């Protein structure tokens, strides 16, 4: 895989569309993603499609080597009331803990910056157990949520999507550790893939704050248009076309299991990645503005 260091002029991007209901900004430490999941709609977002060259998604990654310094500059210029309202999604078009992060540590250095701005809300979205490396930093930020993608517990389904970079067991183990350390966590079953009968039990065992269910159609911000262009959709049309129905079935099964367990500490949401973050109190005593 080819990697290139680039200099960023800005790293905080104001959100638009459906995620702007909760998140004020997105932050992408990398351009491109070394995981290269074939169903990923980010390969059709402007940050990649307008990039020079014709590299295949997953074959090249640019890393913003000055991102931590730029982030500090941007946050330092903001008023306290602006910082309190901020909710940052890291990341919307890449994975902050993709393989390159082990070497470059861009995400780790970004977290160190966020520690100096404890009123800023931060969602860290990944599929990688590499995040365990930074749990000592995450535990120190009062408005941080770790969101771990576990789209299925079936290895063969992950292999279809080239998304078997870490086993479901390793990802769930990382969540369990995080929850035990007091980090706010959520499982992102996104996009939902066919799963086994024991999947729901395994999710509950991680003791997350929430389980988020999403699918190819409602989750890509274009009612499936972006995902329909992926090689995954072309190679597995049945899974793509049945995604919404599978998501509804899975969410119903989750809610039924919640009632059976009489469990009220775990929430189940459809596509609402920001609800846990939006509910966290602001350290200065300001009440969060819910949606």
Backbone torsions as a table, in degrees:
resi	resn	phi	psi	omega
1	UNK	NA	133.7	178.8
2	UNK	-86.2	132.2	177.2
3	UNK	-123.9	143.5	-177.0
4	UNK	-136.1	131.9	175.1
5	UNK	-81.6	133.2	177.1
6	UNK	-130.3	159.5	178.9
7	UNK	-104.3	126.1	-179.4
8	UNK	-95.6	138.3	173.5
9	UNK	-86.1	-28.4	178.5
10	UNK	-150.4	148.2	178.6
11	UNK	-122.4	-14.9	177.3
12	UNK	-98.3	120.7	-179.5
13	UNK	-114.8	127.4	177.9
14	UNK	-64.3	137.3	-176.0
15	UNK	-81.1	162.5	174.0
16	UNK	-147.1	169.8	178.4
17	UNK	74.0	-152.0	-170.7
18	UNK	-67.1	-32.1	-177.2
19	UNK	-76.7	-14.7	179.5
20	UNK	-69.7	-9.9	175.6
21	UNK	-63.8	-26.7	-179.9
22	UNK	-122.7	-49.1	-172.3
23	UNK	-90.2	134.1	178.9
24	UNK	-87.5	-29.8	-175.6
25	UNK	-143.3	154.2	169.1
26	UNK	-114.1	157.0	179.6
27	UNK	-142.9	120.2	-179.5
28	UNK	-120.1	105.8	-177.8
29	UNK	-67.5	-21.6	-177.0
30	UNK	-128.0	157.6	171.2
31	UNK	-115.9	117.9	-169.0
32	UNK	94.4	172.9	-178.5
33	UNK	-149.1	125.7	-178.7
34	UNK	-68.7	-15.8	177.0
35	UNK	-69.6	-39.3	173.7
36	UNK	62.0	33.6	178.8
37	UNK	-57.7	132.6	-172.1
38	UNK	-73.1	-16.6	178.8
39	UNK	-90.9	-2.4	-170.6
40	UNK	-70.6	121.7	-179.0
41	UNK	-77.3	-11.0	-179.5
42	UNK	-62.4	-22.2	178.6
43	UNK	-68.2	-10.7	177.7
44	UNK	-112.3	13.1	174.0
45	UNK	-87.9	155.9	-174.7
46	UNK	-56.4	-33.7	-177.5
47	UNK	-58.8	-26.1	178.9
48	UNK	-103.8	-42.5	-175.6
49	UNK	-67.6	-28.3	179.5
50	UNK	-92.2	3.0	178.3
51	UNK	-72.2	144.9	179.2
52	UNK	-67.3	146.6	179.4
53	UNK	96.2	175.9	-177.1
54	UNK	-129.7	35.8	-177.9
55	UNK	-65.4	144.5	175.0
56	UNK	-73.5	140.9	177.9
57	UNK	-53.0	124.9	-179.4
58	UNK	101.3	-14.1	-177.7
59	UNK	-93.9	-22.0	-179.8
60	UNK	-137.2	144.9	177.5
61	UNK	-140.6	133.1	171.9
62	UNK	-99.9	134.1	177.1
63	UNK	-114.5	134.2	-175.8
64	UNK	-86.3	88.0	-169.6
65	UNK	-66.5	-21.8	179.0
66	UNK	-100.7	12.0	-175.7
67	UNK	-55.6	-43.8	-179.6
68	UNK	-61.2	-40.9	-179.6
69	UNK	-67.1	-40.4	179.3
70	UNK	-67.0	-40.2	178.2
71	UNK	-59.9	-45.3	179.9
72	UNK	-61.2	-41.6	179.3
73	UNK	-61.9	-44.4	-177.7
74	UNK	-66.8	-46.4	-178.4
75	UNK	-66.9	-35.2	-177.7
76	UNK	-66.8	-22.9	-179.2
77	UNK	-86.3	-8.0	-174.8
78	UNK	-90.1	149.4	178.7
79	UNK	-74.0	153.1	179.8
80	UNK	-54.4	-39.3	-179.2
81	UNK	-68.4	-31.1	176.1
82	UNK	-68.4	-42.6	179.1
83	UNK	-61.7	-37.8	-179.7
84	UNK	-65.4	-31.3	-178.6
85	UNK	-85.0	-11.6	-174.4
86	UNK	-72.5	136.7	171.4
87	UNK	-137.0	114.0	-171.5
88	UNK	-104.8	131.9	176.7
89	UNK	-102.5	111.4	178.9
90	UNK	-120.9	98.0	17.4
91	UNK	-142.1	156.1	-176.1
92	UNK	-95.0	-19.1	-174.0
93	UNK	-132.4	16.1	178.8
94	UNK	-163.8	178.2	174.0
95	UNK	-112.0	121.1	-176.5
96	UNK	-66.4	-14.8	178.5
97	UNK	-118.5	34.8	173.9
98	UNK	-66.1	168.8	-173.7
99	UNK	-52.1	-36.4	-178.1
100	UNK	-62.7	-25.9	-179.6
101	UNK	-62.3	-29.3	179.1
102	UNK	-59.2	-33.0	-179.8
103	UNK	-92.3	-46.2	-171.1
104	UNK	-84.6	-29.4	176.9
105	UNK	56.7	35.7	177.1
106	UNK	-65.8	-47.1	-178.6
107	UNK	-63.3	-41.2	178.8
108	UNK	-59.8	-43.4	-179.5
109	UNK	-70.1	-30.5	174.4
110	UNK	-65.6	-41.9	177.8
111	UNK	-60.5	-39.3	178.6
112	UNK	-61.6	-35.2	176.0
113	UNK	-67.9	-45.9	-178.4
114	UNK	-60.4	-27.2	178.3
115	UNK	-61.9	-25.8	177.9
116	UNK	-84.4	-1.0	179.4
117	UNK	-132.9	68.8	-170.9
118	UNK	-68.5	-13.7	179.2
119	UNK	-84.5	-11.3	179.4
120	UNK	-79.1	128.3	176.3
121	UNK	-80.4	139.5	-176.1
122	UNK	-139.4	124.3	171.3
123	UNK	-104.3	124.2	176.7
124	UNK	-104.6	110.0	-176.4
125	UNK	-106.1	120.9	-177.5
126	UNK	-150.7	171.1	170.4
127	UNK	-122.3	10.7	-169.7
128	UNK	-111.8	130.2	173.2
129	UNK	-66.3	-7.8	174.1
130	UNK	-55.9	-23.8	179.1
131	UNK	-57.1	-24.8	179.3
132	UNK	-55.2	-35.0	-180.0
133	UNK	-53.0	-32.6	-173.1
134	UNK	-106.4	14.4	-179.7
135	UNK	-61.5	-30.9	179.2
136	UNK	-64.8	-26.9	175.4
137	UNK	-82.0	-43.2	-177.6
138	UNK	-61.5	-35.1	-179.6
139	UNK	-65.1	-18.3	-175.3
140	UNK	-93.1	-6.1	179.6
141	UNK	-104.5	120.8	-173.3
142	UNK	-73.7	-17.2	-177.3
143	UNK	-121.9	47.2	-179.7
144	UNK	-117.6	137.5	175.6
145	UNK	-125.0	129.5	174.2
146	UNK	-95.0	121.2	179.8
147	UNK	-113.8	117.9	-175.9
148	UNK	-111.0	124.4	177.3
149	UNK	-75.4	124.2	171.1
150	UNK	-138.5	88.6	-170.7
151	UNK	-77.2	-16.9	177.8
152	UNK	-167.9	168.2	172.8
153	UNK	-109.3	9.6	-177.9
154	UNK	-100.9	116.9	-177.9
155	UNK	-58.0	-41.3	-175.9
156	UNK	-65.0	-31.0	177.9
157	UNK	-72.4	-37.5	176.5
158	UNK	-66.2	-38.4	-179.8
159	UNK	-63.9	-34.3	176.4
160	UNK	-58.2	-36.5	-175.7
161	UNK	-98.3	6.8	-176.5
162	UNK	54.2	35.0	-177.2
163	UNK	-111.6	13.6	-179.4
164	UNK	-89.2	66.6	-179.4
165	UNK	-91.9	-26.0	171.8
166	UNK	-145.3	140.3	-176.0
167	UNK	-64.4	154.9	174.6
168	UNK	-55.3	-37.2	179.9
169	UNK	-62.5	-40.3	179.3
170	UNK	-66.9	-39.2	179.9
171	UNK	-67.5	-43.3	179.5
172	UNK	-66.9	-34.3	176.4
173	UNK	-63.4	-41.6	178.3
174	UNK	-60.9	-41.9	178.2
175	UNK	-63.7	-41.9	179.9
176	UNK	-61.5	-42.9	178.2
177	UNK	-62.4	-46.3	-179.0
178	UNK	-60.4	-46.2	179.6
179	UNK	-60.7	-39.5	179.6
180	UNK	-65.9	-26.5	178.7
181	UNK	-84.7	-4.9	-179.4
182	UNK	92.3	8.2	175.6
183	UNK	-76.8	135.1	175.9
184	UNK	-69.6	130.3	-174.8
185	UNK	-131.8	156.3	170.4
186	UNK	-145.7	146.0	174.6
187	UNK	-94.5	127.3	177.3
188	UNK	-102.6	98.7	174.8
189	UNK	-83.3	78.9	-165.5
190	UNK	-151.9	118.8	-7.2
191	UNK	-79.2	142.9	-179.1
192	UNK	-59.9	130.2	174.7
193	UNK	-119.6	163.2	176.9
194	UNK	-51.1	142.1	-170.4
195	UNK	-138.0	169.1	179.9
196	UNK	-90.7	170.2	-179.5
197	UNK	-68.8	-18.5	-179.1
198	UNK	-94.7	1.9	-174.7
199	UNK	-61.5	-45.2	-176.3
200	UNK	-61.9	-43.0	178.2
201	UNK	-59.9	-40.3	-179.3
202	UNK	-65.3	-35.3	178.6
203	UNK	-67.4	-44.8	-179.1
204	UNK	-64.0	-29.5	-178.4
205	UNK	-66.2	-19.2	179.1
206	UNK	-79.8	-10.3	178.9
207	UNK	55.7	53.8	-179.9
208	UNK	-80.7	165.6	171.2
209	UNK	-70.7	-33.3	-176.9
210	UNK	-155.9	157.9	171.2
211	UNK	-119.7	123.5	-177.4
212	UNK	-105.1	127.7	178.1
213	UNK	-110.1	130.6	179.3
214	UNK	-145.1	162.1	-177.2
215	UNK	-139.3	174.2	-176.2
216	UNK	-59.8	-34.9	-172.4
217	UNK	-81.8	-53.6	-175.8
218	UNK	-83.3	-11.4	-171.4
219	UNK	-98.8	-9.1	-174.2
220	UNK	-99.9	7.3	176.0
221	UNK	76.1	6.0	-179.3
222	UNK	-140.8	21.4	-177.9
223	UNK	55.6	38.6	174.3
224	UNK	89.9	-5.0	-176.9
225	UNK	-61.9	-46.3	179.6
226	UNK	-63.5	-48.5	-176.6
227	UNK	-65.2	-29.5	179.5
228	UNK	-63.0	-19.8	179.9
229	UNK	-85.7	-7.0	-175.3
230	UNK	-78.0	158.9	176.8
231	UNK	-67.3	-28.5	178.2
232	UNK	-62.5	-45.8	179.8
233	UNK	-62.6	-35.9	179.9
234	UNK	-71.0	-38.4	-176.2
235	UNK	-83.8	-25.2	-177.2
236	UNK	-132.8	64.1	-174.8
237	UNK	-62.3	-31.6	-178.4
238	UNK	-66.3	-44.4	178.7
239	UNK	-63.2	-38.7	-179.6
240	UNK	-66.3	-47.3	-175.6
241	UNK	-70.8	-27.7	-178.5
242	UNK	-94.2	6.8	-172.4
243	UNK	-61.5	-45.0	-178.5
244	UNK	-61.7	-44.3	179.9
245	UNK	-63.7	-40.9	178.1
246	UNK	-62.9	-40.3	178.8
247	UNK	-62.9	-43.6	179.1
248	UNK	-64.2	-40.5	179.0
249	UNK	-63.6	-44.6	-178.3
250	UNK	-65.4	-43.4	178.9
251	UNK	-61.9	-40.7	178.0
252	UNK	-62.2	-40.5	178.8
253	UNK	-66.1	-38.9	177.3
254	UNK	-62.6	-46.9	-178.1
255	UNK	-65.2	-36.8	176.9
256	UNK	-64.6	-41.2	178.9
257	UNK	-66.9	-36.0	175.9
258	UNK	-59.3	-45.9	179.3
259	UNK	-65.0	-38.6	-180.0
260	UNK	-64.2	-39.2	-178.6
261	UNK	-83.1	-9.3	-173.3
262	UNK	54.2	46.5	-174.9
263	UNK	-98.0	120.4	179.4
264	UNK	-120.9	7.4	179.0
265	UNK	-96.0	-7.6	179.3
266	UNK	-117.8	131.7	178.4
267	UNK	-105.6	153.2	176.5
268	UNK	-121.7	126.7	-179.0
269	UNK	-130.1	153.1	173.4
270	UNK	-103.2	106.2	174.4
271	UNK	71.7	3.7	-176.6
272	UNK	-96.5	83.7	-174.7
273	UNK	-70.2	-19.3	-171.1
274	UNK	-102.0	1.9	-173.4
275	UNK	-66.0	-40.3	179.2
276	UNK	-64.3	-47.3	179.8
277	UNK	-60.5	-42.6	-177.6
278	UNK	-64.2	-22.9	-177.1
279	UNK	-88.0	-10.4	-175.9
280	UNK	-74.5	136.7	179.1
281	UNK	-68.3	150.6	177.3
282	UNK	-87.1	133.1	-172.8
283	UNK	-54.2	-27.5	-177.5
284	UNK	-84.0	5.6	177.5
285	UNK	97.0	-8.7	177.5
286	UNK	-67.2	134.9	178.0
287	UNK	-77.3	138.2	178.9
288	UNK	-65.4	148.4	176.9
289	UNK	-90.5	105.2	-177.1
290	UNK	-78.2	167.4	-178.8
291	UNK	-121.8	NA	NA
